[in-house]
Protein backbone atom coordinates (compact mmCIF):
# COMPACT_ATOMS: atom_id res chain seq x y z
CA UNK A 1 0.00 0.00 0.00
CA UNK A 2 1.32 3.40 -0.93
CA UNK A 3 1.01 6.50 1.21
CA UNK A 4 -0.32 10.00 0.49
CA UNK A 5 2.36 12.61 -0.11
CA UNK A 6 2.13 16.31 0.59
CA UNK A 7 2.50 18.65 -2.37
CA UNK A 8 4.00 22.15 -2.27
CA UNK A 9 0.48 23.56 -2.59
CA UNK A 10 -0.47 21.96 0.75
CA UNK A 11 -2.77 19.40 -0.88
CA UNK A 12 -2.19 15.64 -0.67
CA UNK A 13 -1.56 13.40 -3.66
CA UNK A 14 -2.37 9.71 -3.82
CA UNK A 15 -1.14 7.27 -6.44
CA UNK A 16 -2.39 3.73 -7.03
CA UNK A 17 -2.62 1.05 -9.70
CA UNK A 18 -6.08 0.45 -11.13
CA UNK A 19 -7.51 -2.95 -12.04
CA UNK A 20 -5.74 -2.91 -15.43
CA UNK A 21 -2.36 -2.11 -13.87
CA UNK A 22 -2.30 1.55 -14.96
CA UNK A 23 -0.99 4.09 -12.47
CA UNK A 24 -3.60 6.65 -11.44
CA UNK A 25 -3.31 9.74 -9.26
CA UNK A 26 -5.60 12.13 -7.46
CA UNK A 27 -5.18 15.13 -5.15
CA UNK A 28 -7.25 15.80 -2.05
CA UNK A 29 -7.47 18.56 0.53
CA UNK A 30 -6.46 16.74 3.73
CA UNK A 31 -4.27 13.83 4.73
CA UNK A 32 -7.21 11.97 6.28
CA UNK A 33 -9.31 12.27 3.12
CA UNK A 34 -6.35 11.18 0.99
CA UNK A 35 -5.64 8.16 3.17
CA UNK A 36 -9.29 7.05 3.20
CA UNK A 37 -9.68 7.53 -0.56
CA UNK A 38 -6.44 5.67 -1.29
CA UNK A 39 -7.56 2.73 0.81
CA UNK A 40 -10.98 2.68 -0.89
CA UNK A 41 -9.46 2.76 -4.39
CA UNK A 42 -6.91 0.04 -3.62
CA UNK A 43 -9.60 -2.24 -2.14
CA UNK A 44 -11.85 -1.56 -5.15
CA UNK A 45 -9.05 -2.52 -7.56
CA UNK A 46 -8.29 -5.69 -5.56
CA UNK A 47 -11.97 -6.69 -5.58
CA UNK A 48 -12.23 -6.07 -9.34
CA UNK A 49 -9.12 -8.20 -9.96
CA UNK A 50 -10.57 -11.01 -7.82
CA UNK A 51 -13.90 -10.76 -9.66
CA UNK A 52 -12.15 -10.99 -13.04
CA UNK A 53 -10.17 -13.99 -11.84
CA UNK A 54 -13.28 -15.69 -10.47
CA UNK A 55 -15.35 -15.08 -13.61
CA UNK A 56 -12.49 -15.62 -16.03
CA UNK A 57 -13.22 -12.38 -17.89
CA UNK A 58 -9.82 -10.76 -17.49
CA UNK A 59 -8.57 -11.56 -20.98
CA UNK A 60 -11.92 -11.94 -22.78
CA UNK A 61 -12.86 -9.67 -25.67
CA UNK A 62 -16.39 -8.52 -26.47
CA UNK A 63 -16.68 -11.08 -29.30
CA UNK A 64 -15.34 -13.87 -27.07
CA UNK A 65 -17.80 -12.87 -24.36
CA UNK A 66 -20.65 -12.95 -26.86
CA UNK A 67 -19.58 -16.41 -28.05
CA UNK A 68 -19.40 -17.65 -24.45
CA UNK A 69 -22.85 -16.24 -23.74
CA UNK A 70 -24.33 -17.90 -26.83
CA UNK A 71 -22.67 -21.24 -25.99
CA UNK A 72 -24.14 -21.23 -22.49
CA UNK A 73 -27.58 -20.07 -23.55
CA UNK A 74 -30.40 -22.57 -23.22
CA UNK A 75 -32.05 -23.03 -26.56
CA UNK A 76 -35.82 -23.04 -26.84
CA UNK A 77 -36.96 -26.01 -28.99
CA UNK A 78 -40.21 -24.18 -29.83
CA UNK A 79 -38.34 -21.23 -31.32
CA UNK A 80 -38.04 -21.93 -35.04
CA UNK A 81 -35.70 -18.94 -35.48
CA UNK A 82 -33.06 -20.60 -33.35
CA UNK A 83 -31.03 -22.95 -35.52
CA UNK A 84 -27.59 -24.40 -35.13
CA UNK A 85 -26.19 -21.67 -37.40
CA UNK A 86 -27.84 -18.84 -35.50
CA UNK A 87 -24.94 -18.49 -33.04
CA UNK A 88 -22.40 -18.38 -35.90
CA UNK A 89 -24.46 -15.84 -37.82
CA UNK A 90 -24.90 -13.62 -34.74
CA UNK A 91 -21.22 -13.89 -33.85
CA UNK A 92 -20.38 -12.75 -37.38
CA UNK A 93 -22.65 -9.73 -36.88
CA UNK A 94 -21.08 -8.63 -33.59
CA UNK A 95 -17.78 -7.45 -35.06
CA UNK A 96 -19.21 -5.38 -37.95
CA UNK A 97 -21.89 -3.92 -35.68
CA UNK A 98 -19.54 -2.97 -32.83
CA UNK A 99 -16.61 -2.16 -35.07
CA UNK A 100 -13.30 -3.95 -35.16
CA UNK A 101 -11.73 -1.94 -32.34
CA UNK A 102 -14.70 -2.26 -29.97
CA UNK A 103 -15.22 -5.96 -30.62
CA UNK A 104 -11.61 -6.67 -29.63
CA UNK A 105 -11.69 -4.61 -26.44
CA UNK A 106 -11.15 -6.46 -23.17
CA UNK A 107 -14.17 -6.92 -20.93
CA UNK A 108 -13.71 -5.56 -17.43
C-alpha positions in Angstrom: 0.0 0.0 0.0 1.3 3.4 -0.9 1.0 6.5 1.2 -0.3 10.0 0.5 2.4 12.6 -0.1 2.1 16.3 0.6 2.5 18.7 -2.4 4.0 22.2 -2.3 0.5 23.6 -2.6 -0.5 22.0 0.7 -2.8 19.4 -0.9 -2.2 15.6 -0.7 -1.6 13.4 -3.7 -2.4 9.7 -3.8 -1.1 7.3 -6.4 -2.4 3.7 -7.0 -2.6 1.1 -9.7 -6.1 0.4 -11.1 -7.5 -2.9 -12.0 -5.7 -2.9 -15.4 -2.4 -2.1 -13.9 -2.3 1.5 -15.0 -1.0 4.1 -12.5 -3.6 6.7 -11.4 -3.3 9.7 -9.3 -5.6 12.1 -7.5 -5.2 15.1 -5.2 -7.2 15.8 -2.1 -7.5 18.6 0.5 -6.5 16.7 3.7 -4.3 13.8 4.7 -7.2 12.0 6.3 -9.3 12.3 3.1 -6.4 11.2 1.0 -5.6 8.2 3.2 -9.3 7.1 3.2 -9.7 7.5 -0.6 -6.4 5.7 -1.3 -7.6 2.7 0.8 -11.0 2.7 -0.9 -9.5 2.8 -4.4 -6.9 0.0 -3.6 -9.6 -2.2 -2.1 -11.9 -1.6 -5.1 -9.1 -2.5 -7.6 -8.3 -5.7 -5.6 -12.0 -6.7 -5.6 -12.2 -6.1 -9.3 -9.1 -8.2 -10.0 -10.6 -11.0 -7.8 -13.9 -10.8 -9.7 -12.2 -11.0 -13.0 -10.2 -14.0 -11.8 -13.3 -15.7 -10.5 -15.4 -15.1 -13.6 -12.5 -15.6 -16.0 -13.2 -12.4 -17.9 -9.8 -10.8 -17.5 -8.6 -11.6 -21.0 -11.9 -11.9 -22.8 -12.9 -9.7 -25.7 -16.4 -8.5 -26.5 -16.7 -11.1 -29.3 -15.3 -13.9 -27.1 -17.8 -12.9 -24.4 -20.6 -12.9 -26.9 -19.6 -16.4 -28.1 -19.4 -17.7 -24.4 -22.9 -16.2 -23.7 -24.3 -17.9 -26.8 -22.7 -21.2 -26.0 -24.1 -21.2 -22.5 -27.6 -20.1 -23.5 -30.4 -22.6 -23.2 -32.1 -23.0 -26.6 -35.8 -23.0 -26.8 -37.0 -26.0 -29.0 -40.2 -24.2 -29.8 -38.3 -21.2 -31.3 -38.0 -21.9 -35.0 -35.7 -18.9 -35.5 -33.1 -20.6 -33.4 -31.0 -23.0 -35.5 -27.6 -24.4 -35.1 -26.2 -21.7 -37.4 -27.8 -18.8 -35.5 -24.9 -18.5 -33.0 -22.4 -18.4 -35.9 -24.5 -15.8 -37.8 -24.9 -13.6 -34.7 -21.2 -13.9 -33.8 -20.4 -12.8 -37.4 -22.6 -9.7 -36.9 -21.1 -8.6 -33.6 -17.8 -7.5 -35.1 -19.2 -5.4 -37.9 -21.9 -3.9 -35.7 -19.5 -3.0 -32.8 -16.6 -2.2 -35.1 -13.3 -4.0 -35.2 -11.7 -1.9 -32.3 -14.7 -2.3 -30.0 -15.2 -6.0 -30.6 -11.6 -6.7 -29.6 -11.7 -4.6 -26.4 -11.2 -6.5 -23.2 -14.2 -6.9 -20.9 -13.7 -5.6 -17.4 
